[in-house]
Every structure is written in structure tokens, then in C-alpha cells.
Amino acid sequence: MHLLARIAPLAFVVACSSETPSGSGLDATVPNDVDAGLDATAADTPELDARDATDARATCHNVPVAANARRAVVVSHPFGTDSGQSGRHELLVLEPSGTLTRPGTTFDLGAKSSSSVTFTPDGALGFVALADGAIGAFSIAPDFTVKVINPHFSGSFYAGNLAVSPHGHSLVVVDPNTPENGGGLYRLAIDCDGTLHEEAKIASVSGAFAVGVFSTAPWMLFVPGRSLADAGVNDDLSLFEVTETAAIRRGGATAFAGSDDIVSAVASTEDGAYVMVADDSIVAGNRVAVVDTKTFTTVKQLSAEFPSAIVPSPYNNAALIVSSDTVSQLRTVSYDSTKSGGNFTLAGEVAYTLGKPSLPQRAVGLRRGSLRGRVLVTELSAVRQLQFGVDGSLVDVSMTSFGSGVQNIVGSLGIVP
């Protein structure tokens, strides 16, 4: 166990589903349909130098978009009109007022996406893991035109989740297989034009179905699963510091007893004092563990059916848990990090004013600007917006519907940080 008092924490999570096509090469430890959540929040990091403290490479995409800028939102539509799998993605624009518009811009990445969509800090480049383990890469111009850079970048990995470095020059790929079948973390270089280059496998981890960013300086990632690097016998959560050449394990915890958990989301509280870990496995599942990041001990376990996404409030007193599948619920968790153990309490469902959600799955939150505390949640064929209040409340704001028909089902989600 390690203390982390020296690290400036960042509430940030990237988590996703992993849907395995036949003949994909994904080993038997990965289920055929693991639905998980997404949160791709962003830090306001103007203090960052043009080069990573542990990486000498210059950057092209490290300057974050303005806090109140118009932001690109990307969703996938995983099915065509014939109900077959589709690689179609759609660009939306989130105005500073909160209005979400549909310019009619779509682009095809050749295969159904299976992870959250993640972006470089400036929002110019986007990446998503595809259902066959490859990566789709695209660019977004200032006028919101989209160019597909590579619809199918493949390597020695099976991409299940992705995390972009705080300087935008590296991409960490999380492969959920067993180490014997390639499972672990891979580091890719991102050229200024968005071209990817596989560099090296930097850590071996088994069953890593999600990834969450804990801090940006140094760049530290929470990775669920069993690590081969100094892990305790029962540790199923590791904290890695990612450098130019390696992922150094800085600590770990046992979020869940046993080995049946499949983590669908990992999210740190705003102050970084705690990390919430969702288990959506069929065997165990229906639970969210709360881990103290200073002692790496589990201080609470909340009961939550089919948890697919967690979004913490930037006001450091609440979080949203998305329950997918048949329950279709949006529930809030209240906490007080000044108290021992955080006093985490499942507060109940959101008071819906736009109707009960229909198969909610993924979620993403904003932490800066006029939309600080805004949350986007995907539903069957819609995107719902909610708003965190400074008092820990969470209320409905608006709903953007994509219409009827399987071709309008919404899959992946991402927002420019």
C-alpha cells in the first residue's frame, strides 16, 4: 500500500463496454457482451508545460479548448437499417448555453465501436476502440468538419479501452485479455496529424475492462484487473504511473473479494480522496466499491444493479451511478470527504422531469466553464442532459432524441474535454 499525498488528483474516468465479434482473437476470459460506462471528463490544466515531465517529445495538441468553447460531442450508431453492425458515428455540437445540436455530420469507422470516444486536450483528434480490437482515429477541424485519419488501426493488442495523455502525444490502450494472450497496457505515439504508432507493451494486467485517470502530473491511471507487477494476492485495482517507456505500479487495492468481478467504470472523487469502482459482472455484480486512495482500503460497498457508468460531481459531494439493463435508473450518491470513510450513501433516483430513462448506458461530465457539472447520458436512441448543483442535487435539463428505428440507437459517447 502506498500513500499519495504528493500527487495532485484529478477526477477523471474512461470506461467502456467490450463486445466480442466472432473470430476477433479475444480470449475466453472476455465475455461476449460486457456493457460498461463512460465518463470522459477533462481537467483545466493551463499550467502544463509543452512537454511531459517524464517524456521529451514535443506536443501539438496539449492546449485545452477554452472553458466556454463550443464542444464537439461524438456518438456512435452501432446498427444499420438492416439491424447489422455499423461503424457510423455522428458529430453533435454542445453550445456554451447547453443546447445540443445535430449538424448532420456522420462518418464511418468501418466497425462498431466498443469503448468511449476520447480526445486530445484541444479536441482536434478523437479515438475509439472498435469491436474487433482495432482503433478508429479521426480529426475535428475548428469548423467541426470531420476527417477519418485511420478507420482501423490494429497492432499486437486487442483494444478494449483508451486513455489519451494529458499532453496529447500518447495513447494508452487497455487490452482486457489475460497476460498470456496479450492483456495489459500498451503505449502508442500520436503524431501531430493523428497518425498512430505502436511503441511497446508497458504493463501486464489480466481482465482490465476499464481505466480511470487519477492525475495528470504525473500521469497516473487506475486500472482494474490483476497486475503481474508487485500486486497483492487479492488486489484487483492498480495505480500505474505512465512514463515514456513504462507503467510503474504505485499501489493497489482489493475492491472486491474473489475473482468474479468485471469492472465497468472507475471514477475518482473531485479531490481524489476516494475512487469508486463499479462491478457489472453476471456472477457477482450489482455493486460499487469505494476505495480510500491514501490507504488503498475499501471503506464502503454500495448496492447498485447493473452499474454501467459513474460520473462524480465537480462540487465534490455527489456522484451519478447509471444502472443499465432492465432497471434503467439514474441514481445519485452523496458523500462528505471530510469525514472518515467519506460517508458514502446511495441517495436514490433522480427526480425525472423528462420521463424515466430508457436503457441508459454511458455518461460523461464537464468540470469547467459555464457548463461545469453538466452530465450527458446516452439512452436507447437519445442523449439526456442533467446538471449537478453545488448542493449535491442532480436534475434533468434536456433530451435530444435521434428518432425511431434501429439505425438511431446510440452506442458510444464522448465529449471534447
N, C-alpha and C positions, 0 to 999 in steps of 0.2 A: 504494500500500500504506500502511496506517495502523497505528500501534501502539495497543493498547487497554489499557494499564496502568492507566488511570484508572477503568476500569469494573469493578464487582463482577459477575462472571459467574454465570450460573445454568444448570445442566444441565437442559434442557427441550426437548422436541421434539413437534411435532404434524405428522403426515404422513398421507397418505391415498391411496386409490385414486380414479380418475376414470372412471366408466363412462358412456359417452355414449349416451343414447337417441336413436332416430331423431327428427329434427325438433327437436332440442334447441337448435340455434343455435350449438353449439360448433364452432369452425372446424376445418379439416382438419389442423392441426398437433397436435391432441389425438387419441391413439389410441382405439379403441373400448373397450379394456379394459386400463387401467393399474392393476394391483394394487399397492398400496403399504402401508406400515406405519403403525403408530400408536404414538406414545408421548405421553401427556399427563400428565407428572409435575407436581408442584407444589412451590413454594418455601414455606419457613416465613418469612413476611415481616411480623412484628408491628411492625417499625419503620416501616412505610409510613404516611405521613400520610393523612388522609381525602381529600386532593386530590392529583392528579398534579402533579409539579413543573412539567410543561410543559402542563398542562391545568387550567383554572379550574373545571371542572364538579364539583359535589359528587357523592359516590358513595353508593350504597345497599348494595352487595354486596362491599365491599372487605375485610371481616374474614374471614380464613380459618377454616374449621371447626377445631375442636380437633384436636390431633395424633392423639389416640387415639379420635376420634369414630367412630361407625358411619358408613360411607360408602355413598352410592348408586353403583352401577355400572349402566351402560346398555349393552345390546347391541341390535343390530337383527336381525330375521329377514327377510331380503330376498325370500323366496319364500313363496307361499301353498301350500295343499294341492294346487292345480291347476297348480303349478310356475310360475304367473305372478308377476310382480314384486309385492312387497308393501311397504307403509310401516309394518309392525308393528314396534314396539320393545318391549323388556321391561326392567323395572327389577329389579335384584338388589340385595342389601344385603350389604356386606362388614363383618363384625363385627371388633372390635379383636383378637379371637383368630385371625382369618384365615379363619373359616368364611364361606362364600359361600352365602347363602340366596336362594330364589326365592319371594317373597310372592305371586306370581300376578298382578302388576300389569303390564298391557300397555297401550300407547297407539299410535295411528295418526297418522303424519305425512303420509299421503296418497301418498307416493312413496318408493321405495327410497333409502336413504341411501348416500352415496358417500365420506364422509370420517370421520375420527374424531369422537367426540362430545366437545365441550369445554364447560367450565362456568365460571361466575363463581367467584371465590375462596371465597365462602361456600357454594357448592354449590346455591344456590337457583334458578339459571337454567341451562338447558342449550341448546346449539345444535348443529346438524349440517347439513352440506351435503347436498343431495338430488341424485339422479341427473339431474334436469332443470336443474340450476344454481341452484335456489332454496335457501332456508334454512328448516329446521324449528326452531321455538322452543318450549320448554316450561319449566314450573316444577316444582320438587320441594319440597313442604312438609316441615316438621320430622318429621311422622309418615309421611313417604315416600309420600304421595299425589301423584299427577302430574296436572298440568293442561296441556293443549296451549294455548299462547298464540297461535301462528300456525303452521299446518301447512305454509304455503307463502308465505314472504316472498320476493318477487322484486324485482329492481332492474335497473340498467343493467349489471350484472356477470353472469358465469357462475361461481357459487361452486364452487371445487374444494377449497379448504382454508379453515380458520377459525382465528383466534387471538384469545382474549379478553384485554383489557388487564389489567394487574396490579391495577387498581382496580375492575374490573368494570363500567366505564361505557362501554366502546368495544369494538367487534368489528372486526377486520381480516379482510377477505375476500380470498382469493388466487384470481385468475382466471387459468387456465393458457393462455389463448389468446395469439396474437400481439398486440402493441400495436395494430396496425391493426384488430383485431377485439375490442378491449377488454381485452386481457391486462394484468394488473398487480395493484396493491394498492388496495383501497377501504376507506374507514373508515366504519363505521356507529355511530350512537349507540344505547346501550341505556338505555331508561327504567327506572325502579325496578320497574315491573310487567312488564318483559321485552319491551315493545314496541320494535321496531327502527325506525330512521330512517336512510336513506342520506344521507351527508353529502357525500363527494367521493372522486374517484379521487386517490390520493396518490402513486402511482408507476407507471411503465410498465415492465413486465417481460415477456419472452417465454418461454413454456414453463416457468412456475413450478408444478411439480407437488407441492411440499411446502413446509413452513415450519417453522422451529425458533426458539424463543425463546432468546436468548443472555443477556440481562439484563433486570431489571425496573426498575432505577433508574439510568440512563434505560431506557425500554422499547426493546429492540433485538431485531430479528428477522433471522435468517439466511434468505435466500430464494434458492433455486437458480433458474437461468434467466439469460437475457441481459438486463441492465438497460440502459436508454437514458440513465441518469444517470451520466456520468463513468466508465463501465465500460471496462476494458481490452479489447482486441480479442478475447482468448480467455477473458475472465472468464465463468464460468458459476455463480458463487456471489457474492452480495452481502450486505452487512450494512447494514441500514437502522435508523436511529433514528426511531421513530414519535412525532410530536408531535400536537398538536391539529389542525393544518392540513396537515401534510406528512409525508413519509417521506424523511429525509435520508440519502443513501448515505454511509456512513462507511468503506467499504473493500470490497475484493473479491478473489477468488482464482480460479485455474483449477484446479478439482478434477480435471477430465478433459479430455484433449486431444480436439479435434474437436468436432462438434456433434450427435452421435448419442445422448448420454446423456439418460435420463429419470430424474430423481432421485425415489426412492420414500421416502426418510427422511433427516432431518438431525438429529444429536444431538451436543450438546456434552458433553465430559467434566465431571465434577463441579467441577473447579477452573477450567473454562473455557479451559484452555490449548490444547485441540485440539477440532476439530469433525470428526465422522465423517459422510461423505456417501455414501449408497448409490445405485448406478445399477442399475436393473432393466430397462433397455431391451432390446428384442429384438436390435437391431443390434450393440450393444456389450455392456452389462450385465455381470452376474456379477462385480461389483467394488464395493469400498468404499474411498473415498479418505480419507486422514487429513490435515487441513489445520491448520497451526500458526496460531493466531488472533492472534499477535503480529506475525508476518511475512507472513501470508497466502500461505504457500507450502505446497505439497503435499509431505509428508515420507514418506508411505508409501501404497502401494496394495495392499489385501488382495484375494485371490480368494475370492469368496463367491457361489455360484449363487443366482439369483433372490432377492436380498435385499429383503425387504418391510418390515422394521422393525428399529430399533436402540434398545436400552434400556441406557444407561450405569448402572453401579453407583454408588450414593451414597458408596461407600467409595473411589472414585477409583482403582481399579486393574483394573477389568474392565468388559466390556460384553457384552450379548447381541445376536447377529445372528440374526434369524428368516429362514430360507430357505424360501420358499413353493414353490408349483407341485409338480412331480413329485419333487423331492428331499426335501421335508418334513423339514427339520432345524432344530434349535436349537443354535447354536454360540456359544462364548464367545471373546472377545478379551481378552487380558491386556495390560497396559501399565504403564509407570512414567513418570509425567510429570516426575519429577525428572531424568530422563536426556534427553540431546539427542535430539530426534525422537520421544521417548516410548516407543521400543522396542515398538511395537505388534505383537503376534503372535497369529495365529489359533490358539487352543489346542485346538480340536476340539469334538466334540459333547458335549452334556450327558449325564451317565450316567443315562439314563432308568430310573426305578423304576416309572413308571406306563404304560410302553409307549411306543413310537415315536409321535411326533405325527402326526396325520392332517390334512394341508393347513393347517398353521399360517399365519396371515396378519398379524394385528395384535397389538400388545403395548403395555402401559402399566406404568409402575413407580411405586412410592411412595418418597418421600425422607425422611419424617419419622414420628415416632411409633413405637409398638411393632412396626409392620409395615414399618419402614424396610428397604429392599432387597427388598421383595416385588414380584414381577412377575406380571402376568396376561397370558396369551397366548390368543388365540382359535384354535380348531381348527374342523374341519368342522361339528361340532354339539356343541361343548364349550368350556369355558374351563379352561385349565390354570393352576395357580399354581406358581411357582418362587421360590426365595429365594437372594439373594446373601449370601455370607458375607464377613466382614471380610478374609479371606484371598484373596478373588477367586473363590472357588468359587461354583457355581450348581447348586442341587439341586431335584429335584421335591418338591412339597409335597402337592398335591391336584388332583383333577379333578372338575369339575361338568359332568355330561352333560345335554343337553337332549332326548335321545331320538332315535329314528329318524324318517325322513320328511323331505322337502324343506322342510317348514314349520318344522323345527327347526334348519336351517342357520343358523350365526352369521355375521353380516357385520361391521358397525361395532362399535366398543368405546370406552368412555370411563369414567373414574372421577373422582369429585369429588376435587379436589386436597387 
